[in-house]
Amino acid sequence: MKCKLVDVFAKDKLSGNGLTIFYDFDELSSENMQLLTQEMRQFESIFVVKGENGFNARIFTVEEELDFAGHPLIGLAAHLHEEYGQDDTLTWHVKLNTKTVKLKTNKLDHYFEAAMEQGKPEFIKTLSTTDSQVFLDVFNIEQVSNLPLEVISTGLPYLIIPISGGIEQVKIDINNLESLLAKHKAKFAYILDVNTFEGRTWDNFGKVEDIATGSAAGPAGAFLCKHNKVNIQESFVIKQGRFLGRPSEIKVCIDGDKNEFSNVYVSGQVCKVANINFV
């Protein structure tokens, strides 16, 4: 079995969000995929096999399997281009557990650019003032935005928590965040400074902060566009990872019109770090 280490949302090695891509294996159980992900100790790993009509992939964190995630798919697109690509610009289709994602790649000198269509954003819920205050307390938020807290999904439902500053002070103060989010049909929470377009998110125990979260960038971008912080069909950058010493940039663009968003595009740069053979 082989795997490849890449850094996503970065054009230089040892920056951005690291990813392990497992490929060239005969068969792996879900349990073994989980164990291999835990062995690599990165925020997520992705396992890919070539099918008749494209590629099939499964995504794992160290705790569980996810139906969708952003930075693993962006990194996978670069891997597919390196392994199978003949032209400088190519399109790929990757089947996940619940959806098929379209990816585009462009090969440059020492890195790749990859873009992902996340599809139409789903605006699931707007929280009440009372429910919002619970999460503001949980995350130690003092500089509150005048925008509402909303649950939005482009494949993975995030509670978008807008703030107007003080992102360096944010932290999770409880250990049952997952159950609290589930009450509002959210899987994770994403803190978003609506003035600087900087985000932060953690696992639901507050132990591991993510460096760059492509699955959250889509909902965050849809939120910013809905509330007129950015324009439709205007590319903009969401920053993340500064507090981990690996600053990352995630490019987002929302397609559609003011009455309905039709698609969310998330893109970034990918740099290969290493090839690994498992024995």
C-alpha positions in Angstrom: 0.0 0.0 0.0 1.2 3.5 -0.8 0.3 6.9 0.7 1.3 10.4 -0.2 1.7 13.4 2.2 0.6 16.8 0.8 0.1 20.2 2.3 -3.2 21.8 1.3 -4.0 25.5 1.0 -0.3 26.3 0.6 2.2 26.4 -2.2 5.3 25.6 -0.1 6.1 22.5 1.9 5.5 22.3 5.6 2.8 25.0 5.6 -0.9 24.9 5.1 -3.0 21.8 6.3 -1.3 18.4 6.1 -3.1 15.5 4.6 -2.4 11.8 4.1 -3.7 10.2 0.9 -3.9 6.4 0.9 -4.0 4.7 -2.5 -2.8 1.5 -4.4 -4.3 -0.9 -1.9 -6.3 -4.1 -2.5 -8.9 -3.9 0.2 -9.2 -2.2 3.6 -11.9 -2.4 6.2 -13.4 0.7 7.8 -11.6 -0.3 11.0 -8.3 -0.4 9.3 -8.9 2.9 7.6 -9.6 4.4 11.0 -6.5 2.8 12.5 -4.3 4.1 9.7 -5.7 7.6 10.1 -4.9 7.5 13.8 -1.4 6.2 12.9 -0.7 9.3 10.8 -2.2 11.7 13.4 -3.3 14.3 11.0 -6.7 16.0 11.2 -8.0 13.9 8.3 -6.9 11.2 5.9 -8.5 10.2 2.6 -8.6 6.7 0.9 -9.1 6.5 -2.8 -9.7 3.7 -5.4 -10.1 4.1 -9.1 -13.5 2.9 -10.4 -15.0 2.5 -13.9 -16.5 6.0 -14.0 -14.2 8.0 -11.9 -12.8 7.6 -8.3 -14.3 6.5 -5.0 -13.1 8.0 -1.8 -13.7 7.8 1.9 -12.6 10.4 4.5 -11.6 9.8 8.2 -10.7 11.9 11.1 -8.9 10.4 14.0 -12.3 9.8 15.7 -14.7 8.9 12.9 -15.6 8.7 9.2 -17.0 11.8 7.5 -19.3 11.9 4.5 -17.6 15.1 3.3 -14.6 17.3 4.0 -12.9 20.1 2.1 -9.1 19.9 2.5 -8.9 16.1 1.8 -10.7 16.6 -1.5 -8.6 19.5 -2.6 -5.5 17.5 -1.7 -6.8 14.4 -3.5 -7.4 16.4 -6.7 -3.7 17.3 -6.8 -2.8 13.6 -6.2 -5.0 12.5 -9.1 -3.5 15.0 -11.4 0.0 13.9 -10.5 -0.8 10.2 -11.0 -3.2 10.3 -14.0 -2.9 13.7 -15.5 -1.6 14.3 -19.0 -2.7 18.0 -19.5 -2.0 21.1 -17.4 -5.7 21.6 -16.6 -8.0 18.7 -15.8 -11.4 17.8 -14.3 -12.1 14.9 -11.9 -15.2 13.3 -10.4 -14.9 11.7 -6.9 -17.7 9.7 -5.4 -18.1 9.9 -1.6 -20.6 8.1 0.6 -23.5 10.5 -0.1 -22.5 12.7 -3.0 -20.2 13.0 -6.0 -17.9 16.0 -6.1 -16.5 17.7 -9.2 -12.9 18.9 -8.9 -10.6 20.9 -11.2 -6.8 21.0 -11.2 -4.1 23.1 -12.7 -0.4 22.0 -12.6 2.2 24.8 -11.9 5.9 24.7 -11.4 6.2 23.0 -7.9 2.6 22.9 -6.7 -1.0 22.4 -7.9 -4.1 24.6 -7.8 -7.3 22.7 -7.1 -10.9 23.8 -7.1 -14.0 22.0 -5.8 -17.7 22.5 -6.6 -19.5 22.1 -3.3 -22.9 22.6 -4.8 -25.9 24.6 -3.6 -25.6 25.7 0.0 -28.4 24.6 2.4 -29.4 27.2 5.0 -30.7 24.9 7.7 -31.4 27.1 10.7 -31.1 30.5 12.2 -30.6 30.4 15.9 -32.7 32.5 18.3 -31.1 35.1 20.6 -31.3 32.7 23.6 -29.7 29.8 21.7 -27.0 32.0 20.3 -26.0 33.3 23.7 -25.3 29.7 24.8 -22.7 29.3 22.1 -21.2 32.7 22.6 -20.6 31.7 26.2 -19.3 28.3 25.2 -16.7 29.8 22.9 -15.8 32.7 25.3 -16.8 35.3 22.7 -16.9 38.9 23.8 -16.8 40.9 20.5 -20.2 39.9 19.1 -21.2 40.6 15.6 -24.7 42.0 14.8 -25.3 39.1 12.4 -27.2 35.9 13.4 -25.7 32.5 14.1 -26.7 30.1 11.3 -26.4 26.4 10.5 -25.3 26.1 6.9 -24.2 23.1 4.9 -22.5 22.3 1.6 -22.0 18.7 2.5 -21.2 19.0 6.2 -23.4 21.2 8.5 -21.6 24.0 10.3 -22.8 26.4 12.9 -21.4 29.7 11.6 -20.6 32.0 14.6 -19.9 35.5 13.4 -17.7 37.8 15.5 -16.4 41.3 15.1 -13.0 40.8 16.6 -11.1 39.0 19.4 -10.7 35.7 17.5 -7.4 35.1 19.4 -9.4 34.7 22.7 -11.9 32.1 21.4 -11.8 28.7 23.0 -14.2 25.8 23.8 -15.2 25.8 27.5 -17.3 22.6 27.6 -16.8 18.9 26.7 -20.3 18.1 25.3 -20.2 20.4 22.3 -21.2 17.7 19.8 -24.6 17.1 21.6 -25.2 20.8 21.9 -24.6 21.3 18.2 -26.7 18.3 17.2 -29.8 20.0 18.8 -29.5 22.5 16.0 -28.6 19.9 13.2 -25.0 21.0 13.1 -21.9 18.8 13.2 -19.2 21.4 13.9 -18.9 25.1 14.7 -16.9 27.6 12.8 -15.9 31.0 14.3 -15.8 33.6 11.6 -14.5 37.2 11.9 -16.8 39.0 9.5 -14.4 42.0 9.3 -11.1 40.3 8.6 -12.5 37.0 7.0 -10.5 34.9 9.4 -11.8 31.6 10.8 -11.1 29.0 13.5 -12.6 25.6 14.3 -11.7 22.6 16.6 -12.8 19.1 17.1 -15.8 19.0 19.4 -13.7 18.3 22.4 -11.7 21.5 21.9 -8.4 19.6 21.9 -7.4 19.8 18.2 -7.6 23.0 16.2 -7.9 22.6 12.4 -5.4 24.5 10.2 -7.7 25.1 7.2 -11.2 23.8 6.8 -12.5 23.6 3.2 -15.9 22.1 4.3 -16.4 25.1 6.5 -15.2 27.6 4.0 -18.2 26.9 1.7 -20.8 27.6 4.4 -18.8 30.5 5.7 -18.7 32.0 2.2 -22.4 31.5 1.7 -23.0 33.3 5.0 -20.8 36.3 4.0 -22.6 36.5 0.7 -26.0 36.3 2.2 -25.3 39.1 4.5 -23.7 41.3 1.8 -20.1 41.1 3.1 -19.0 39.9 -0.4 -20.6 40.0 -3.8 -21.9 37.1 -5.8 -19.4 35.7 -8.3 -16.6 37.6 -6.5 -13.6 35.5 -5.3 -12.4 36.2 -1.8 -10.1 34.6 0.7 -10.8 33.1 4.1 -7.7 32.9 6.3 -7.1 30.2 8.9 -4.3 28.5 10.8 -2.5 31.6 12.1 -2.6 30.4 15.7 -1.0 27.1 14.8 2.0 28.6 13.0 0.7 27.4 9.6 -1.3 30.3 8.1 -3.5 29.1 5.2 -5.6 30.8 2.6 -8.9 29.3 1.2 -10.4 30.9 -1.9 -14.2 31.0 -2.1 -16.6 32.1 -4.7 -20.5 32.0 -4.7 -22.4 31.6 -7.9 -26.1 32.4 -8.5 -28.1 35.6 -7.9 -29.3 37.6 -4.9 -32.4 35.4 -4.6 -30.7 32.0 -4.7 -27.2 30.7 -4.6 -26.6 27.9 -7.1 -23.1 26.8 -6.3 -20.1 27.3 -4.0 -16.6 27.0 -5.2 -13.7 26.4 -2.9 -10.1 26.3 -4.1 -6.5 26.4 -2.9 -2.9 25.4 -3.6 -1.4 21.9 -2.9 2.2 21.0 -2.4 3.5 17.4 -2.2 5.7 16.6 0.8 6.5 12.9 0.6 5.7 9.5 -0.9 5.4 6.6 1.6 5.3 2.8 1.1 3.6 0.8 3.8 5.0 -2.7 4.6 
